[in-house]
Amino acid sequence: MSQEFAIKRVTAPDIAKRKGGAPIVGLTAYHAHTARIIDPHVDFLLVGDSLGMVMHGYETTVPVPLDLMIMHAQAVVRGSSRALVVVDMPFGSYEENPSIAFRNAARVLKETGCGAIKLEGGAHMAETIRYLTERGIPVMSHIGMTPQAINTIGSFKPRGRFRSEWAAFEADARAIAEAGAFAVVIEALAELLAARITKQIPIPTIGIGASAECDGQILVLEDMLGLSPRVPKFVKEYAQIGDGIEAAVKAFAGEVRTRAFPSAEYTYPMCDEAPEVTKKTKMTGS
């Protein structure tokens, strides 16, 4: 006889149901102590491969190994009790084929106790996303500026600022939604395009340097605390001397939930807006 039970943490389906609802709040976490502080105030914690740059001094996220991601994710799961924990699949752990991606993603879930994994890529990763989700692994995708592709894109720069780029990013968003991803991070994508994609797809969009019209927002904790030496344009620093980490997290979460963040200064405008772009279009992304 089966026994019904409820998972106490926020789950991937919980996040998926938030499409078009109250804004979703996420922050990165790399160890138990900060996870414990952040946990009550966010909907999900991302163990991002950005930890390679933030904590281990790598120039990019490319060198980060799977074992390192698992170690940090174990600490974050131990330090939290409420928020969904999502773990980045590092470069080289999922791209080769869907079966290898499944093997590594299953290992992450089994060894850490996290609730979902995240992988970079749009239409070209749709087959892998479908393969994973059909086999019980919740997938958050990531499009726009994809840090693991730094060696092919050449720099950490905003994307989608020219209309000629729109079709490819819109196709990416549709493909991953159709493949079964429960949410998608949109990073450093032109504000108008990010807002437009948010209205086009049935899964939540999580912005980072994208648009206040996204279904949620995420930042790297150390960036918003002012601890990183190179802070992207899209980061607002919330830490005030003497206020502490929790006060900064509360301030960030409050501004996300009221859509006060990100304001225009933390997003990217178009480079070639045509005359027919009206004020309404700019506001709604339609």
C-alpha positions in Angstrom: 0.0 0.0 0.0 1.4 3.4 -1.0 1.7 6.1 1.6 1.2 9.7 0.6 3.7 12.3 1.9 4.6 15.8 1.2 8.1 17.1 0.6 8.8 19.9 3.1 11.0 21.9 0.8 9.9 24.0 -2.2 9.9 21.7 -5.2 10.5 22.2 -8.9 6.7 21.8 -9.6 6.1 24.5 -7.0 8.4 26.9 -8.9 6.8 25.9 -12.2 3.3 26.8 -10.9 4.5 30.3 -10.1 4.4 31.3 -13.8 2.8 34.7 -14.0 2.3 34.9 -10.2 4.3 36.4 -7.4 7.9 36.9 -8.4 10.3 34.1 -7.6 13.4 34.9 -5.6 16.7 33.1 -5.9 20.3 33.6 -4.7 23.4 31.5 -5.1 24.8 29.6 -2.1 28.1 27.7 -1.9 28.3 26.6 1.7 26.2 25.7 4.7 26.5 28.9 6.7 25.3 31.3 4.1 22.6 28.8 3.0 21.2 28.8 6.5 21.0 32.6 6.5 19.4 32.9 3.0 17.1 29.9 3.2 14.1 31.6 5.0 14.0 34.5 2.5 14.2 32.9 -1.0 12.3 30.3 -3.1 15.4 28.6 -4.4 19.1 28.4 -3.7 21.4 27.9 -6.7 24.7 26.1 -6.2 26.2 27.8 -9.2 29.4 26.8 -11.0 30.2 30.5 -10.4 31.7 29.1 -7.2 34.8 28.3 -9.2 35.4 32.1 -9.8 34.0 33.4 -6.5 35.5 30.9 -4.1 38.4 29.1 -5.9 39.9 31.9 -8.0 39.3 30.5 -11.5 39.1 33.0 -14.4 36.0 31.3 -15.8 33.5 28.5 -14.8 34.9 26.1 -17.3 37.5 24.3 -15.1 35.0 23.5 -12.3 34.8 19.7 -11.8 31.7 17.7 -11.0 33.1 16.5 -7.6 33.5 20.1 -6.5 29.9 20.9 -7.4 28.7 17.9 -5.4 30.8 18.8 -2.3 29.5 22.4 -2.2 25.9 21.2 -2.9 26.1 18.8 0.0 27.0 21.7 2.3 24.1 23.9 1.0 21.6 21.1 1.4 22.8 20.5 5.0 22.6 24.2 5.8 19.1 24.7 4.4 15.7 23.2 5.1 13.0 25.1 3.1 14.2 26.4 -0.3 14.6 24.3 -3.4 18.3 23.6 -4.0 19.3 23.7 -7.7 22.8 22.5 -8.7 24.7 23.6 -11.8 26.0 20.8 -14.0 29.5 21.9 -14.8 31.1 22.2 -18.2 31.8 18.7 -19.7 29.4 16.8 -17.5 26.3 16.8 -19.7 27.0 18.0 -23.3 28.3 14.8 -24.9 25.0 12.9 -24.9 21.8 12.5 -22.9 22.8 9.2 -21.3 26.0 10.7 -19.9 24.1 13.7 -18.7 21.6 11.5 -17.0 24.4 9.5 -15.3 26.0 12.6 -13.9 22.7 14.4 -13.0 21.5 11.3 -11.2 24.7 11.2 -9.2 24.2 14.9 -8.2 20.6 14.2 -7.0 21.6 11.0 -5.2 24.7 12.3 -3.5 23.5 15.8 -2.5 19.8 15.5 -1.9 19.1 18.6 -4.1 15.8 19.0 -5.9 16.9 19.9 -9.4 19.8 20.5 -11.7 20.6 23.4 -14.1 22.3 23.2 -17.4 23.2 25.8 -20.0 21.9 25.8 -23.6 18.8 26.3 -25.6 17.5 24.3 -28.6 20.6 22.2 -29.0 20.1 20.9 -25.4 16.4 20.2 -25.8 16.9 16.5 -26.5 19.0 16.2 -23.3 16.4 18.1 -21.2 13.7 15.9 -22.5 15.7 12.7 -21.7 16.4 13.9 -18.2 12.9 15.1 -17.3 11.3 11.9 -18.7 13.5 10.0 -16.3 12.7 11.9 -13.1 15.3 14.7 -13.1 13.9 18.2 -12.9 15.8 20.6 -15.1 16.2 24.4 -15.0 17.7 25.7 -18.2 19.9 28.8 -18.8 20.0 30.9 -22.0 21.2 34.3 -23.0 24.8 34.9 -21.9 26.0 31.4 -21.0 29.3 31.6 -19.1 30.3 28.0 -19.9 30.5 29.1 -23.6 33.0 31.8 -22.9 35.6 30.3 -25.1 33.3 30.4 -28.1 31.5 33.7 -27.4 34.7 35.5 -26.5 33.6 37.6 -23.5 31.0 38.1 -20.8 28.8 40.5 -22.8 25.1 41.1 -23.0 23.2 39.3 -25.8 20.1 40.0 -27.9 20.6 43.7 -28.2 20.2 43.6 -32.0 16.9 42.5 -33.5 18.7 40.1 -35.8 19.5 38.0 -32.7 15.9 37.7 -31.4 14.7 34.7 -33.4 17.5 32.4 -32.1 16.9 33.3 -28.5 13.1 33.0 -28.8 13.6 29.6 -30.5 15.9 28.5 -27.6 13.2 29.5 -25.1 10.4 27.6 -26.9 12.5 24.5 -27.3 13.5 24.1 -23.7 10.0 24.8 -22.5 8.6 22.1 -24.9 11.3 19.7 -23.8 10.1 19.9 -20.2 12.4 22.3 -18.3 10.5 23.7 -15.3 12.1 27.1 -15.4 14.8 29.0 -17.3 17.4 31.5 -16.2 17.8 34.4 -18.7 21.2 36.0 -18.2 22.3 39.4 -19.6 19.7 39.5 -22.3 18.3 42.8 -23.7 15.4 43.9 -21.5 12.9 44.1 -24.2 13.7 40.6 -25.5 13.7 39.1 -22.0 10.2 40.6 -21.3 9.0 39.3 -24.7 10.3 35.8 -24.1 8.6 35.8 -20.6 5.3 36.3 -22.3 5.9 33.7 -25.0 6.7 30.6 -22.9 4.6 28.7 -20.3 7.5 28.2 -17.8 8.9 30.8 -15.4 11.8 33.0 -16.5 14.4 33.8 -13.9 16.2 37.0 -14.8 19.8 38.0 -14.1 20.5 41.2 -15.9 17.4 40.7 -18.0 14.0 42.3 -17.1 11.8 43.2 -14.1 9.0 41.5 -16.1 10.7 38.1 -15.7 8.9 35.7 -13.4 11.7 35.9 -10.9 15.3 37.2 -10.3 18.6 35.8 -9.1 22.0 37.2 -8.3 25.3 35.9 -7.1 25.3 36.4 -3.3 28.8 37.7 -3.2 28.1 40.2 -6.0 25.1 41.7 -4.2 27.1 41.9 -1.0 29.9 43.8 -2.7 32.5 41.1 -2.1 33.4 40.4 -5.7 36.2 42.4 -7.3 34.4 42.5 -10.7 30.7 43.2 -10.4 28.6 43.1 -13.5 26.5 46.1 -14.5 23.3 44.2 -13.7 24.2 43.8 -10.0 22.8 46.1 -7.3 24.8 46.0 -4.1 22.6 45.7 -1.1 25.1 45.3 1.7 25.4 48.2 4.2 28.2 48.2 6.7 26.9 46.9 10.0 23.6 45.6 8.6 24.8 42.1 8.0 24.1 39.5 5.3 20.5 38.7 6.3 19.4 42.4 6.1 20.9 42.6 2.5 19.1 39.4 1.5 15.8 40.7 2.9 16.2 43.9 1.0 16.9 42.1 -2.2 14.0 39.7 -1.8 11.7 42.6 -1.0 12.6 44.5 -4.1 12.3 41.4 -6.3 8.8 40.7 -4.9 7.6 44.3 -5.5 9.4 44.4 -8.9 11.5 47.4 -7.8 14.5 45.4 -8.9 15.9 45.4 -11.5 15.3 49.0 -12.5 16.5 50.3 -15.9 20.1 50.9 -14.7 20.5 47.2 -14.0 19.3 46.0 -17.4 20.4 46.3 -21.0 18.6 48.4 -23.7 18.5 47.6 -27.4 21.2 48.8 -29.7 19.1 49.2 -32.8 15.6 50.0 -31.8 13.4 50.7 -34.9 11.2 53.8 -35.0 8.1 51.6 -34.7 9.0 50.6 -31.1 6.5 52.4 -29.0 6.5 53.3 -25.3 4.0 50.5 -24.7 6.2 48.0 -26.5 9.2 49.0 -24.4 7.1 48.6 -21.2 5.4 45.3 -22.0 7.9 43.5 -24.2 5.0 42.6 -26.6 
